[in-house]
Amino acid sequence: MSGRVGGLAGGVELNGNIYEYGPHIFHASDPEVLDDIKTLMGDDLIRFDRTVKIKFMGEYFDFPLSITDVLLKLPFGIVVKSIFDFICYATKARFVKPEVETTESVLLESYGRTLYELFFKSYIEQVWGVPPSQFSPEFAKQRIPRMNILQIIEKFFKPFRNRVSKVERTERFVEKIEGEIFTTRRGFSLIAERMGGEIVKLGGSIHLNKKVTELFVADGRVSSVRVVDGDVEEILDCDHVISTIPINLLGGLANPAPDKKVLGAAEKLKFHGTLFVGLVVNRGKVLPASFMYFREISFNRIMDLSYFGIEVKPNHGTILIAEINCETSDFVWIEENHAKEIVINDLIRENLIAPEEILECHIFKASHAYPMYLLNYEKHLQTLLDWVGDLSNLQTIGRQGRFQYVNSHVAMKMAYQAADNIISSI
Ligand SMILES: Cc1cc2nc3c(=O)[nH]c(=O)nc-3n(C[C@H](O)[C@H](O)[C@H](O)COP(=O)(O)OP(=O)(O)OC[C@H]3O[C@@H](n4cnc5c(N)ncnc54)[C@H](O)[C@@H]3O)c2cc1C
Protein backbone atom coordinates (compact mmCIF):
# COMPACT_ATOMS: atom_id res chain seq x y z
CA MET A 1 0.00 0.00 0.00
CA SER A 2 3.00 2.27 0.53
CA GLY A 3 5.69 3.30 -1.95
CA ARG A 4 8.44 1.63 0.12
CA VAL A 5 9.04 -1.94 1.23
CA GLY A 6 9.18 -2.83 4.93
CA GLY A 7 5.91 -1.50 6.34
CA LEU A 8 6.47 0.06 9.77
CA ALA A 9 10.10 -1.10 9.71
CA GLY A 10 10.71 0.53 6.31
CA GLY A 11 10.49 4.17 7.39
CA VAL A 12 9.67 7.20 5.24
CA GLU A 13 12.00 9.24 3.04
CA LEU A 14 11.69 12.99 3.53
CA ASN A 15 14.00 15.50 1.86
CA GLY A 16 16.81 12.95 1.41
CA ASN A 17 16.73 11.53 4.96
CA ILE A 18 15.15 8.23 6.07
CA TYR A 19 12.94 8.70 9.10
CA GLU A 20 12.04 5.53 10.89
CA TYR A 21 8.76 5.00 12.69
CA GLY A 22 10.73 5.23 15.90
CA PRO A 23 14.22 3.97 14.95
CA HIS A 24 13.79 0.25 14.47
CA ILE A 25 16.47 -1.88 16.05
CA PHE A 26 17.00 -5.44 14.90
CA HIS A 27 16.63 -7.74 17.92
CA ALA A 28 18.68 -10.90 17.65
CA SER A 29 16.77 -13.26 19.89
CA ASP A 30 15.93 -15.87 17.25
CA PRO A 31 18.98 -17.79 15.92
CA GLU A 32 17.39 -18.75 12.58
CA VAL A 33 16.30 -15.20 11.74
CA LEU A 34 19.59 -13.77 13.02
CA ASP A 35 21.66 -16.12 10.81
CA ASP A 36 19.62 -15.17 7.76
CA ILE A 37 19.89 -11.44 8.46
CA LYS A 38 23.65 -11.71 9.08
CA THR A 39 24.07 -13.51 5.75
CA LEU A 40 21.93 -10.92 4.00
CA MET A 41 23.55 -7.85 5.54
CA GLY A 42 27.19 -8.91 6.08
CA ASP A 43 29.27 -6.03 7.49
CA ASP A 44 26.38 -3.59 7.07
CA LEU A 45 24.81 -4.95 10.24
CA ILE A 46 26.10 -2.80 13.12
CA ARG A 47 25.89 -3.80 16.77
CA PHE A 48 23.97 -1.22 18.81
CA ASP A 49 23.95 -0.26 22.49
CA ARG A 50 20.62 1.07 23.58
CA THR A 51 20.42 3.62 26.40
CA VAL A 52 17.02 4.53 27.78
CA LYS A 53 16.15 7.27 30.23
CA ILE A 54 12.89 8.49 31.74
CA LYS A 55 12.62 12.15 32.71
CA PHE A 56 10.56 12.45 35.83
CA MET A 57 10.38 14.90 38.74
CA GLY A 58 13.27 16.83 37.18
CA GLU A 59 15.57 13.75 37.20
CA TYR A 60 16.64 11.23 34.56
CA PHE A 61 15.99 7.61 35.58
CA ASP A 62 17.44 4.59 33.80
CA PHE A 63 14.92 2.15 32.33
CA PRO A 64 14.12 -0.59 33.29
CA LEU A 65 13.95 1.08 36.70
CA SER A 66 17.05 0.34 38.71
CA ILE A 67 17.01 0.03 42.47
CA THR A 68 19.99 2.44 42.66
CA ASP A 69 18.16 5.16 40.75
CA VAL A 70 15.02 4.74 42.81
CA LEU A 71 17.04 4.93 46.06
CA LEU A 72 19.21 7.88 45.06
CA LYS A 73 16.92 10.07 43.02
CA LEU A 74 13.48 9.95 44.64
CA PRO A 75 12.83 12.04 47.79
CA PHE A 76 13.73 10.04 50.95
CA GLY A 77 10.11 9.82 52.21
CA ILE A 78 8.96 8.37 48.87
CA VAL A 79 11.86 5.90 48.85
CA VAL A 80 10.91 4.56 52.29
CA LYS A 81 7.25 4.30 51.28
CA SER A 82 8.20 2.64 47.96
CA ILE A 83 10.34 -0.02 49.66
CA PHE A 84 7.66 -0.74 52.24
CA ASP A 85 4.95 -0.98 49.57
CA PHE A 86 7.14 -3.02 47.24
CA ILE A 87 7.81 -5.65 49.93
CA CYS A 88 4.14 -5.67 51.07
CA TYR A 89 2.75 -6.15 47.56
CA ALA A 90 5.38 -8.71 46.52
CA THR A 91 4.68 -10.75 49.69
CA LYS A 92 0.89 -10.41 49.39
CA ALA A 93 1.02 -11.52 45.77
CA ARG A 94 2.52 -14.85 46.80
CA PHE A 95 -0.55 -15.70 48.89
CA VAL A 96 -3.53 -13.72 47.52
CA LYS A 97 -4.52 -13.58 43.88
CA PRO A 98 -6.60 -10.57 42.68
CA GLU A 99 -10.28 -11.23 41.88
CA VAL A 100 -9.88 -9.83 38.37
CA GLU A 101 -6.39 -9.69 36.92
CA THR A 102 -5.71 -6.46 35.02
CA THR A 103 -2.63 -4.48 34.07
CA GLU A 104 -3.10 -2.55 37.31
CA SER A 105 -3.01 -5.70 39.46
CA VAL A 106 0.11 -6.99 37.65
CA LEU A 107 1.95 -3.68 38.09
CA LEU A 108 0.95 -3.45 41.76
CA GLU A 109 2.40 -6.93 42.30
CA SER A 110 5.62 -6.03 40.52
CA TYR A 111 6.23 -2.52 41.84
CA GLY A 112 4.00 -1.83 44.86
CA ARG A 113 1.45 1.02 44.96
CA THR A 114 3.83 3.97 45.40
CA LEU A 115 6.05 3.19 42.40
CA TYR A 116 3.03 2.08 40.35
CA GLU A 117 1.28 5.40 40.91
CA LEU A 118 4.44 7.42 40.38
CA PHE A 119 5.71 5.77 37.23
CA PHE A 120 2.88 3.95 35.49
CA LYS A 121 -0.70 4.91 36.39
CA SER A 122 -0.90 8.44 35.01
CA TYR A 123 1.67 7.69 32.28
CA ILE A 124 -0.41 4.85 30.85
CA GLU A 125 -3.56 6.96 31.10
CA GLN A 126 -1.82 9.89 29.37
CA VAL A 127 -0.38 7.79 26.54
CA TRP A 128 -3.33 5.47 25.95
CA GLY A 129 -6.29 7.51 27.16
CA VAL A 130 -7.39 4.49 29.24
CA PRO A 131 -6.47 3.64 32.88
CA PRO A 132 -4.39 0.49 33.60
CA SER A 133 -7.39 -1.09 35.37
CA GLN A 134 -9.10 -1.36 31.94
CA PHE A 135 -6.17 -3.13 30.30
CA SER A 136 -5.82 -6.89 30.12
CA PRO A 137 -2.99 -8.30 32.30
CA GLU A 138 -1.28 -9.29 29.04
CA PHE A 139 -0.51 -5.62 28.37
CA ALA A 140 1.68 -5.37 31.49
CA LYS A 141 3.16 -8.83 30.99
CA GLN A 142 4.18 -8.22 27.38
CA ARG A 143 5.06 -4.52 27.52
CA ILE A 144 6.45 -3.62 30.93
CA PRO A 145 9.59 -5.19 32.40
CA ARG A 146 9.08 -6.33 36.00
CA MET A 147 11.18 -5.27 38.95
CA ASN A 148 10.36 -7.94 41.50
CA ILE A 149 12.54 -9.63 44.05
CA LEU A 150 12.78 -12.86 42.04
CA GLN A 151 13.98 -10.98 38.98
CA ILE A 152 16.58 -9.07 40.97
CA ILE A 153 17.93 -12.38 42.35
CA GLU A 154 17.82 -13.86 38.86
CA LYS A 155 19.81 -10.91 37.47
CA PHE A 156 22.41 -11.31 40.20
CA PHE A 157 23.06 -14.93 39.29
CA LYS A 158 22.79 -14.47 35.53
CA PRO A 159 26.50 -13.90 34.77
CA PHE A 160 27.26 -17.30 36.35
CA ARG A 161 24.87 -19.19 34.10
CA ASN A 162 25.35 -20.46 30.57
CA ARG A 163 23.49 -18.35 28.08
CA VAL A 164 21.51 -20.61 25.81
CA SER A 165 19.99 -18.99 22.75
CA LYS A 166 16.44 -20.23 22.38
CA VAL A 167 14.18 -20.19 19.36
CA GLU A 168 11.83 -17.20 19.61
CA ARG A 169 8.20 -18.01 20.19
CA THR A 170 5.71 -16.03 18.16
CA GLU A 171 2.69 -16.45 20.44
CA ARG A 172 2.63 -14.23 23.55
CA PHE A 173 6.02 -12.81 22.60
CA VAL A 174 7.64 -10.61 25.26
CA GLU A 175 10.41 -8.22 24.21
CA LYS A 176 13.61 -8.73 26.16
CA ILE A 177 15.66 -5.73 27.22
CA GLU A 178 18.86 -7.82 27.34
CA GLY A 179 20.54 -9.41 24.34
CA GLU A 180 22.24 -8.23 21.19
CA ILE A 181 20.61 -5.60 19.02
CA PHE A 182 21.63 -4.23 15.64
CA THR A 183 21.09 -1.39 13.22
CA THR A 184 22.59 -0.33 9.87
CA ARG A 185 23.89 2.98 8.49
CA ARG A 186 20.48 3.41 6.86
CA GLY A 187 18.50 2.03 9.76
CA PHE A 188 16.15 -0.93 9.50
CA SER A 189 14.98 0.19 6.08
CA LEU A 190 18.23 -1.15 4.56
CA ILE A 191 17.37 -4.62 5.89
CA ALA A 192 13.89 -4.32 4.39
CA GLU A 193 15.31 -3.18 1.03
CA ARG A 194 17.79 -6.08 0.91
CA MET A 195 15.01 -8.55 1.67
CA GLY A 196 12.91 -6.99 -1.09
CA GLY A 197 15.89 -7.33 -3.45
CA GLU A 198 16.24 -11.03 -2.61
CA ILE A 199 12.54 -11.65 -3.32
CA VAL A 200 12.91 -10.10 -6.77
CA LYS A 201 16.18 -12.01 -7.41
CA LEU A 202 14.39 -15.26 -6.63
CA GLY A 203 11.67 -14.50 -9.20
CA GLY A 204 9.07 -12.90 -6.96
CA SER A 205 7.48 -9.52 -7.59
CA ILE A 206 6.59 -6.71 -5.22
CA HIS A 207 3.70 -4.38 -6.05
CA LEU A 208 4.13 -1.09 -4.23
CA ASN A 209 1.34 1.45 -3.71
CA LYS A 210 -1.39 -1.18 -4.14
CA LYS A 211 -4.20 -1.57 -1.66
CA VAL A 212 -6.23 -4.74 -1.17
CA THR A 213 -9.84 -3.61 -0.84
CA GLU A 214 -11.80 -6.86 -1.15
CA LEU A 215 -11.32 -10.58 -0.51
CA PHE A 216 -13.63 -12.79 -2.58
CA VAL A 217 -14.57 -15.85 -0.55
CA ALA A 218 -15.94 -19.04 -2.13
CA ASP A 219 -15.99 -22.69 -0.98
CA GLY A 220 -14.21 -21.94 2.30
CA ARG A 221 -11.25 -20.17 0.70
CA VAL A 222 -10.19 -16.81 -0.70
CA SER A 223 -10.51 -17.21 -4.45
CA SER A 224 -9.27 -13.74 -5.46
CA VAL A 225 -8.59 -10.24 -4.15
CA ARG A 226 -9.44 -6.79 -5.47
CA VAL A 227 -6.37 -4.54 -5.63
CA VAL A 228 -6.57 -0.78 -6.17
CA ASP A 229 -3.82 1.62 -7.29
CA GLY A 230 -5.28 5.11 -7.70
CA ASP A 231 -8.00 4.75 -10.35
CA VAL A 232 -6.76 1.35 -11.54
CA GLU A 233 -8.41 -1.78 -10.16
CA GLU A 234 -7.38 -5.39 -10.66
CA ILE A 235 -8.75 -8.74 -9.55
CA LEU A 236 -5.97 -11.20 -8.71
CA ASP A 237 -6.67 -14.91 -8.39
CA CYS A 238 -4.90 -16.54 -5.48
CA ASP A 239 -3.74 -19.96 -4.41
CA HIS A 240 -2.69 -18.73 -0.97
CA VAL A 241 -3.06 -15.46 0.90
CA ILE A 242 -0.78 -14.27 3.73
CA SER A 243 -2.23 -11.07 5.15
CA THR A 244 -0.59 -8.37 7.28
CA ILE A 245 -3.71 -6.19 7.07
CA PRO A 246 -4.89 -5.15 10.58
CA ILE A 247 -7.06 -8.07 11.69
CA ASN A 248 -9.93 -5.80 12.74
CA LEU A 249 -10.21 -4.59 9.11
CA LEU A 250 -9.83 -7.97 7.40
CA GLY A 251 -13.38 -9.27 8.01
CA GLY A 252 -14.84 -6.05 6.60
CA LEU A 253 -13.03 -6.73 3.30
CA ALA A 254 -14.53 -10.19 2.84
CA ASN A 255 -17.19 -10.73 0.17
CA PRO A 256 -19.59 -12.24 1.14
CA ALA A 257 -19.25 -10.66 4.57
CA PRO A 258 -18.66 -12.92 7.58
CA ASP A 259 -21.42 -13.26 10.17
CA LYS A 260 -22.28 -10.48 12.62
CA LYS A 261 -20.34 -12.12 15.45
CA VAL A 262 -17.09 -11.73 13.47
CA LEU A 263 -17.82 -8.15 12.45
CA GLY A 264 -18.86 -7.33 16.06
CA ALA A 265 -15.58 -8.77 17.39
CA ALA A 266 -13.65 -6.69 14.85
CA GLU A 267 -15.28 -3.52 16.17
CA LYS A 268 -14.13 -4.33 19.69
CA LEU A 269 -10.42 -4.49 18.78
CA LYS A 270 -8.80 -1.07 18.79
CA PHE A 271 -5.41 0.22 17.68
CA HIS A 272 -3.71 3.35 18.93
CA GLY A 273 -2.07 5.64 16.38
CA THR A 274 1.33 7.27 16.68
CA LEU A 275 2.18 10.63 15.20
CA PHE A 276 5.89 11.23 14.66
CA VAL A 277 7.56 14.63 14.60
CA GLY A 278 10.96 14.38 12.93
CA LEU A 279 13.43 17.25 13.38
CA VAL A 280 16.77 17.77 11.68
CA VAL A 281 18.92 19.56 14.25
CA ASN A 282 22.15 21.38 13.51
CA ARG A 283 24.15 19.59 16.23
CA GLY A 284 25.92 16.23 16.42
CA LYS A 285 24.16 14.85 19.48
CA VAL A 286 21.22 16.26 21.42
CA LEU A 287 19.80 13.78 23.94
CA PRO A 288 21.57 12.24 26.96
CA ALA A 289 20.44 8.76 25.78
CA SER A 290 19.35 7.09 22.54
CA PHE A 291 15.75 6.81 23.77
CA MET A 292 14.06 9.08 26.28
CA TYR A 293 10.62 8.82 27.81
CA PHE A 294 8.78 11.87 29.11
CA ARG A 295 5.56 11.93 31.03
CA GLU A 296 4.66 15.53 31.66
CA ILE A 297 4.98 17.00 28.14
CA SER A 298 3.44 16.67 24.65
CA PHE A 299 5.41 13.62 23.44
CA ASN A 300 5.96 10.40 25.34
CA ARG A 301 9.14 9.19 23.65
CA ILE A 302 11.96 10.74 21.66
CA MET A 303 14.99 9.25 19.90
CA ASP A 304 18.27 10.78 18.76
CA LEU A 305 19.58 9.17 15.54
CA SER A 306 23.19 10.15 16.33
CA TYR A 307 23.30 7.16 18.71
CA PHE A 308 22.24 4.75 15.98
CA GLY A 309 25.03 5.41 13.47
CA ILE A 310 22.36 6.21 10.86
CA GLU A 311 23.63 8.61 8.21
CA VAL A 312 22.00 12.03 8.39
CA LYS A 313 22.03 14.95 5.93
CA PRO A 314 23.74 17.34 6.79
CA ASN A 315 26.35 15.01 8.24
CA HIS A 316 27.23 17.31 11.15
CA GLY A 317 23.59 17.25 12.31
CA THR A 318 21.28 14.72 13.90
CA ILE A 319 17.62 13.77 13.63
CA LEU A 320 15.27 13.67 16.59
CA ILE A 321 12.07 11.67 16.30
CA ALA A 322 9.37 12.46 18.86
CA GLU A 323 6.34 10.20 19.25
CA ILE A 324 2.88 11.31 20.26
CA ASN A 325 0.50 8.42 20.91
CA CYS A 326 -3.05 9.44 20.12
CA GLU A 327 -6.33 8.58 18.42
CA THR A 328 -6.63 9.34 14.73
CA SER A 329 -9.59 11.63 15.58
CA ASP A 330 -7.52 13.75 18.01
CA PHE A 331 -6.83 17.43 17.24
CA VAL A 332 -3.07 16.81 17.38
CA TRP A 333 -3.33 14.07 14.71
CA ILE A 334 -5.32 16.29 12.36
CA GLU A 335 -3.62 19.66 12.96
CA GLU A 336 -0.03 18.93 11.97
CA ASN A 337 1.23 22.48 12.61
CA HIS A 338 -0.08 22.25 16.15
CA ALA A 339 1.82 18.96 16.64
CA LYS A 340 5.05 20.55 15.38
CA GLU A 341 4.57 23.60 17.58
CA ILE A 342 3.96 21.74 20.86
CA VAL A 343 6.89 19.36 20.33
CA ILE A 344 9.31 22.17 19.45
CA ASN A 345 8.13 24.29 22.40
CA ASP A 346 8.62 21.36 24.80
CA LEU A 347 12.11 20.61 23.46
CA ILE A 348 13.08 24.25 23.98
CA ARG A 349 11.50 24.31 27.48
CA GLU A 350 13.43 21.15 28.39
CA ASN A 351 16.63 22.94 27.29
CA LEU A 352 17.33 20.22 24.75
CA ILE A 353 17.48 22.45 21.66
CA ALA A 354 17.55 26.12 20.73
CA PRO A 355 15.09 27.36 18.04
CA GLU A 356 17.88 28.39 15.65
CA GLU A 357 19.26 24.81 15.63
CA ILE A 358 16.17 23.40 13.89
CA LEU A 359 16.81 22.88 10.19
CA GLU A 360 13.72 20.88 9.20
CA CYS A 361 10.54 19.62 10.83
CA HIS A 362 8.32 16.86 9.37
CA ILE A 363 5.25 14.92 10.42
CA PHE A 364 4.57 11.28 9.56
CA LYS A 365 2.01 8.91 11.01
CA ALA A 366 1.15 5.29 11.74
CA SER A 367 -2.56 4.79 12.34
CA HIS A 368 -2.22 1.16 13.53
CA ALA A 369 0.96 1.44 15.59
CA TYR A 370 -0.14 -0.21 18.84
CA PRO A 371 -2.78 -2.89 19.41
CA MET A 372 -4.72 -1.96 22.55
CA TYR A 373 -4.90 -4.92 24.91
CA LEU A 374 -8.14 -3.80 26.58
CA LEU A 375 -9.84 -6.16 29.03
CA ASN A 376 -11.30 -9.20 27.25
CA TYR A 377 -9.60 -8.40 23.93
CA GLU A 378 -8.46 -12.05 23.87
CA LYS A 379 -12.04 -13.27 23.33
CA HIS A 380 -12.69 -10.93 20.38
CA LEU A 381 -9.33 -11.71 18.84
CA GLN A 382 -10.03 -15.44 19.06
CA THR A 383 -13.37 -14.96 17.22
CA LEU A 384 -11.47 -13.31 14.36
CA LEU A 385 -8.68 -15.89 14.33
CA ASP A 386 -11.29 -18.69 14.22
CA TRP A 387 -12.91 -17.03 11.21
CA VAL A 388 -9.55 -16.79 9.43
CA GLY A 389 -8.82 -20.41 10.43
CA ASP A 390 -12.00 -21.52 8.61
CA LEU A 391 -10.69 -20.16 5.30
CA SER A 392 -8.33 -22.85 4.13
CA ASN A 393 -5.85 -20.72 2.14
CA LEU A 394 -5.80 -17.56 4.29
CA GLN A 395 -3.18 -16.86 6.98
CA THR A 396 -2.96 -13.69 9.02
CA ILE A 397 0.44 -12.75 10.45
CA GLY A 398 2.42 -9.84 11.87
CA ARG A 399 1.84 -7.11 14.40
CA GLN A 400 -1.49 -5.88 13.07
CA GLY A 401 -2.43 -9.20 11.51
CA ARG A 402 -2.21 -11.07 14.86
CA PHE A 403 -2.96 -8.04 17.06
CA GLN A 404 0.26 -8.63 18.98
CA TYR A 405 3.11 -6.40 20.15
CA VAL A 406 5.67 -8.26 18.15
CA ASN A 407 9.01 -6.92 16.98
CA SER A 408 10.13 -7.21 13.38
CA HIS A 409 12.13 -10.40 13.88
CA VAL A 410 9.02 -12.10 15.29
CA ALA A 411 6.95 -10.84 12.35
CA MET A 412 9.65 -12.44 10.13
CA LYS A 413 9.42 -15.67 12.11
CA MET A 414 5.65 -15.68 11.57
CA ALA A 415 6.29 -15.28 7.83
CA TYR A 416 8.67 -18.28 7.89
CA GLN A 417 5.99 -20.34 9.61
CA ALA A 418 3.33 -19.20 7.12
CA ALA A 419 5.60 -20.19 4.20
CA ASP A 420 6.23 -23.61 5.84
CA ASN A 421 2.46 -24.09 6.19
CA ILE A 422 1.99 -23.46 2.47
CA ILE A 423 4.86 -25.79 1.52
CA SER A 424 3.52 -28.58 3.71
CA SER A 425 0.01 -28.18 2.22
CA ILE A 426 1.24 -28.74 -1.36
C1 LIG B 1 6.88 3.12 17.20
C2 LIG B 1 7.30 1.70 16.92
C3 LIG B 1 8.62 1.34 17.15
C4 LIG B 1 9.03 0.02 16.91
N1 LIG B 1 10.34 -0.32 17.11
C5 LIG B 1 10.76 -1.55 16.80
C6 LIG B 1 12.14 -1.90 16.91
O1 LIG B 1 12.96 -1.11 17.32
N2 LIG B 1 12.52 -3.16 16.54
C7 LIG B 1 11.63 -4.08 16.08
O2 LIG B 1 12.04 -5.21 15.77
N3 LIG B 1 10.32 -3.79 15.96
C8 LIG B 1 9.86 -2.55 16.30
N4 LIG B 1 8.53 -2.23 16.16
C9 LIG B 1 7.61 -3.28 15.71
C10 LIG B 1 7.66 -3.46 14.18
O3 LIG B 1 7.32 -2.27 13.55
C11 LIG B 1 6.67 -4.53 13.78
O4 LIG B 1 6.89 -5.70 14.49
C12 LIG B 1 6.79 -4.91 12.31
O5 LIG B 1 6.79 -3.79 11.50
C13 LIG B 1 5.63 -5.80 11.99
O6 LIG B 1 5.66 -6.13 10.63
P1 LIG B 1 4.29 -6.44 9.89
O7 LIG B 1 4.65 -6.85 8.54
O8 LIG B 1 3.48 -7.31 10.75
O9 LIG B 1 3.49 -5.05 9.90
P2 LIG B 1 3.83 -3.72 9.13
O10 LIG B 1 5.26 -3.39 9.19
O11 LIG B 1 2.87 -2.68 9.63
O12 LIG B 1 3.48 -4.06 7.63
C14 LIG B 1 2.16 -4.24 7.24
C15 LIG B 1 2.14 -3.99 5.75
O13 LIG B 1 0.85 -4.31 5.27
C16 LIG B 1 0.47 -3.27 4.38
N5 LIG B 1 -1.00 -3.19 4.31
C17 LIG B 1 -1.88 -2.98 5.32
N6 LIG B 1 -3.13 -2.96 4.83
C18 LIG B 1 -3.04 -3.18 3.50
C19 LIG B 1 -3.98 -3.31 2.44
N7 LIG B 1 -5.31 -3.20 2.64
N8 LIG B 1 -3.52 -3.55 1.18
C20 LIG B 1 -2.18 -3.68 0.95
N9 LIG B 1 -1.24 -3.58 1.90
C21 LIG B 1 -1.68 -3.34 3.16
C22 LIG B 1 1.08 -2.00 4.97
O14 LIG B 1 1.19 -0.97 4.00
C23 LIG B 1 2.42 -2.54 5.41
O15 LIG B 1 3.36 -2.48 4.37
C24 LIG B 1 8.08 -0.93 16.43
C25 LIG B 1 6.77 -0.56 16.19
C26 LIG B 1 6.37 0.76 16.44
C27 LIG B 1 4.94 1.13 16.19
The ligand as an ORCA input file, in Angstrom:
! r2SCAN-3c Opt
* xyz 0 1
  C       6.875      3.121     17.195
  C       7.300      1.702     16.921
  C       8.617      1.344     17.153
  C       9.029      0.016     16.911
  N      10.337     -0.317     17.112
  C      10.764     -1.554     16.797
  C      12.140     -1.900     16.907
  O      12.961     -1.106     17.321
  N      12.519     -3.160     16.544
  C      11.629     -4.085     16.081
  O      12.040     -5.207     15.769
  N      10.321     -3.793     15.965
  C       9.860     -2.550     16.304
  N       8.530     -2.229     16.161
  C       7.614     -3.278     15.707
  C       7.664     -3.465     14.185
  O       7.319     -2.271     13.552
  C       6.672     -4.534     13.785
  O       6.887     -5.698     14.485
  C       6.790     -4.914     12.312
  O       6.793     -3.786     11.499
  C       5.626     -5.803     11.988
  O       5.655     -6.131     10.632
  P       4.286     -6.443      9.894
  O       4.647     -6.853      8.537
  O       3.476     -7.315     10.751
  O       3.492     -5.046      9.896
  P       3.826     -3.715      9.130
  O       5.263     -3.393      9.194
  O       2.874     -2.676      9.633
  O       3.480     -4.058      7.635
  C       2.162     -4.243      7.235
  C       2.138     -3.992      5.752
  O       0.845     -4.305      5.275
  C       0.470     -3.271      4.383
  N      -0.999     -3.192      4.310
  C      -1.879     -2.977      5.321
  N      -3.133     -2.962      4.826
  C      -3.040     -3.180      3.496
  C      -3.983     -3.311      2.443
  N      -5.310     -3.199      2.637
  N      -3.520     -3.552      1.179
  C      -2.176     -3.678      0.954
  N      -1.240     -3.581      1.902
  C      -1.675     -3.338      3.160
  C       1.084     -2.002      4.971
  O       1.191     -0.970      3.999
  C       2.424     -2.536      5.407
  O       3.364     -2.481      4.372
  C       8.082     -0.930     16.433
  C       6.766     -0.556     16.193
  C       6.367      0.757     16.443
  C       4.941      1.132     16.191
*
